[in-house]
């Protein structure tokens, strides 16, 4: 996998994105600001060029994203001119729910899963794009590209619709929705190779830099703002670190790295001995935890 | 570097997941944290004692890990210095065959696993037939668990011979038989001959690295289904889609099917720039020289070799639903980018999975394959699947549940549709109806048994007759004594019952009559079929809405009592469904209104 990118993957993804635009009543693209979302956004631009992207992008803001992510999001929306919708669970915000005070599982459930369902219902979106890839996690490896959701956004992994060829069944009844994953067949290495080839802007946190970190659960957690409580006498260390994946800041661990260019990141990814989701604290909640979250409506 | 998409398939417990886990492990695609998780999982769920259970790497659903089986297809990715691979690990259980077909439909090669102790099983044959139907031409026969038969050449040779004999009519270009042990790692990645000095061939990975990846589409004439018309402003109009076959460059003459309009390619837009040529598989946007009219579902092809259109085909159909296929029932279909309505007009024969024999069939059940005649409600551009997968495949969707229930590949168009033209008659329906001073209509009464359909229809006919109108009543019970005496009350027979009556009603309307049809007609799909036979405004659906309790209370013919006693099977409302109309032209609520008032309501609408 010498860092080459397969054009076939790009064509497949563009076909999927166009298919949604042609068949959905009210589609939306979930935009998480991470590298996969950045790739998905570029593919959407390409799919409809010279026209604009014919659907809005939506960011579910848990209020615990890295500050650099929010700044990047607003900058990209202004540069490209896509329609951006942001949504925060009002109940969670009112109750001040956060990963540190309420634990990662509850925080994710309320501020991501519940918020997402609320936002989809509020706007009446029938199809939502997500940037998930099949190589990320075992239950994702099993999911269809057009993934049908019963009313209430539930995923029933045991009775997925057959999905043959490139013929995507987009028919749904009232109350049902579809999640669509244009990057299903991409690997982490493909994503980086494409970012390098297309020179796609990404959040600077992906590049190594000196950042203040503390050790939590055996992993490096970045001190992004004052909300991360320090142990008595604990002082953040400054280390050269970067992120392979970006989520909520106390739930996403950094890795020590000196990769400051895309070439170095690609080289590091190809030589990696651990998976990118290792930096995601929520995935370690137990075998099958992702499948359970997905059934409940998580992306 | 090119990509090979392949599937692993075979019977339950042949070791498919173990084989993929081994491939990932030996090509260093398993990360340290995943290996840690695997070690923990192997202790908890593993079936290999102290050893790592590689199957747990791919069986990702909780239910799969608990039961130790594969339910759905899992996609995995790995690469060697020579090639990238996308592998679809497909389930072996017969009940999950549709998931196996999902994985096979996009694959270029198949690895068919066989347990050396068991040889060629029914499920091996089923999967081989589906692999063949879906057009995969390269198959590796991976004879696994050789360690359990003492690496015996005799066992291997017998299996290979039996399989080649079975597969001789399946159209495979290559069948590579490879003896291996996924558990021990023999002949999976490196050829290891120590245990089997009699085998000098490739390892499985060597075979996967050398299988040809190009499809037949590249060598075919250019054709591209229009997926999306890109018209952001008055200055730009492009036709977006994925090239289905051949290649195209600016200046090429093209023709749109089915309209037949021609033009030339002006520009090929890919991403934010233009390219000099596009080939099969690429997503592009074509700008044409002229302002031609083309929309989603049309096909743009090279002018010298335009794509044919037809509405009737012979096809192979894999049925994927627990609900049986009902010939005559309208289903939704998607062929390349074209949506249409289809019905299966005739099941030519069902395929016996084991022997390949052709069997007679009136219906198709889950996982059955048949050769059928299929009729689309409109002309669609197509190519035979053998020549062009993109233009020759379609899926069948249930209109009520929206489930994908069938997958089909087109053999050829039936010329019937082209050659049998309607006899154009000079005395037309309009002329006949005018002579009777009326508009020909079909009033379709639907409702539960005992809801009052016949009562209202009879009263209405009397009223119309008195008014000088020419009418006729088709009543469910009466027709069943004659025309439909051969039909029972199964779902399939009910569909046929309605189809015949709808056709008779159509002939009578053509004769200029006002036809009153009083049939329970419980399914939306069949009422939709009836409606589709008539011109706009000719068909009036009358919903005789009487609650089940009230019908049962009236029980004029004593049928409800019989059904409750279990003496009458498939009785609508009791043990067979009634699907009420969603938007009938007339909705009669018989509890609130007397029959005379109902008739007034209908007469009022007929006059307006």
Contacts between the chains, C-beta under 8 A, distances in Angstrom:
chain1	res1	chain2	res2	distance
A	1	B	1	7.9
A	1	B	79	4.1
A	1	B	84	6.5
A	2	B	1	7.2
A	2	B	81	7.6
A	4	B	1	5.3
A	6	B	1	7.4
A	6	B	3	5.5
A	6	B	84	6.6
A	7	B	282	7.3
A	8	B	3	6.1
A	8	B	281	5.9
A	9	B	3	8.0
A	10	B	283	7.4
A	11	B	242	6.1
A	11	B	281	5.9
A	11	B	282	5.2
A	11	B	283	4.0
A	12	B	283	7.7
A	14	B	242	7.9
A	14	B	283	4.0
A	15	B	227	6.9
A	15	B	242	4.7
A	15	B	283	5.2
A	18	B	227	5.2
A	18	B	228	4.6
A	18	B	240	5.8
A	18	B	241	7.9
A	18	B	283	7.4
A	19	B	227	6.6
A	19	B	337	7.9
A	21	B	228	6.1
A	22	B	227	6.1
A	22	B	228	4.9
A	22	B	296	5.7
A	22	B	337	7.4
A	45	B	272	7.3
A	46	B	270	7.7
A	46	B	271	4.0
A	46	B	272	6.6
A	47	B	240	7.4
A	47	B	283	7.4
A	48	B	230	6.4
A	48	B	232	7.6
A	48	B	240	8.0
A	49	B	269	6.7
A	49	B	271	6.4
A	49	B	272	5.0
A	49	B	285	7.6
A	50	B	230	7.9
A	50	B	232	6.1
A	50	B	236	5.6
A	50	B	269	7.6
A	50	B	272	7.8
A	51	B	230	5.5
A	51	B	231	7.6
A	51	B	232	3.1
A	51	B	233	7.9
A	51	B	236	7.4
A	52	B	232	6.6
A	134	B	74	8.0
A	134	B	75	4.6
A	134	B	76	7.9
A	134	B	77	7.5
A	135	B	76	7.6
A	135	B	77	5.0
A	137	B	60	7.6
A	138	B	57	7.7
A	138	B	58	7.5
A	138	B	59	7.8
A	138	B	60	2.9
A	138	B	61	7.9
A	138	B	74	7.6
A	139	B	60	4.8
A	139	B	61	6.2
A	140	B	60	7.8
A	141	B	58	7.3
A	141	B	60	5.3
A	141	B	74	4.5
A	141	B	75	5.4
A	141	B	76	6.5
A	142	B	60	5.1
A	142	B	61	5.9
A	142	B	72	4.8
A	142	B	73	7.1
A	142	B	74	5.1
A	142	B	75	8.0
A	144	B	102	7.8
A	157	B	61	5.2
A	157	B	63	7.6
A	157	B	71	7.9
A	157	B	72	6.8
A	158	B	61	7.4
A	158	B	63	6.1
A	158	B	71	6.0
A	158	B	72	7.6
A	160	B	72	6.2
A	160	B	99	7.6
A	161	B	403	6.3
A	161	B	404	4.8
A	162	B	98	4.3
A	162	B	99	6.8
A	162	B	101	6.4
A	162	B	102	4.9
A	162	B	320	5.2
A	162	B	395	7.9
A	162	B	404	4.9
A	162	B	407	6.9
A	163	B	102	5.2
A	163	B	404	7.4
A	164	B	101	6.3
A	164	B	102	5.9
A	164	B	105	4.0
A	164	B	393	7.1
A	164	B	395	5.9
A	164	B	404	7.6
A	164	B	407	4.6
A	165	B	105	4.7
A	165	B	106	6.4
A	165	B	389	6.8
A	165	B	390	7.7
A	165	B	393	5.1
A	165	B	395	7.8
A	166	B	106	7.6
A	166	B	242	7.3
A	166	B	390	7.3
A	167	B	334	5.1
A	167	B	335	7.8
A	167	B	336	7.8
A	167	B	393	6.7
A	167	B	394	7.0
A	167	B	395	4.8
A	168	B	334	7.9
A	169	B	334	6.8
A	169	B	395	6.4
A	169	B	397	5.7
A	169	B	402	7.1
A	169	B	404	4.8
A	171	B	332	6.6
A	171	B	397	5.9
A	171	B	402	4.1
A	172	B	402	6.0
A	173	B	401	8.0
A	173	B	402	6.2
A	176	B	402	7.8
A	184	B	75	7.3
A	185	B	75	6.8
A	185	B	77	7.6
A	185	B	86	5.9
A	187	B	77	4.9
A	272	B	31	6.8
A	273	B	31	6.1
A	273	B	32	4.9
A	274	B	31	4.8
A	274	B	32	5.0
A	274	B	33	4.7
A	275	B	31	4.1
A	275	B	33	5.6
A	275	B	34	5.6
A	278	B	31	7.4
A	278	B	33	4.3
A	287	B	37	7.5
A	287	B	40	7.8
A	287	B	41	6.1
A	287	B	44	7.4
A	287	B	62	7.7
A	287	B	65	7.3
A	288	B	61	7.9
A	288	B	62	4.2
A	288	B	65	7.4
A	291	B	60	7.2
A	291	B	61	6.2
A	291	B	62	5.6
A	292	B	62	7.7
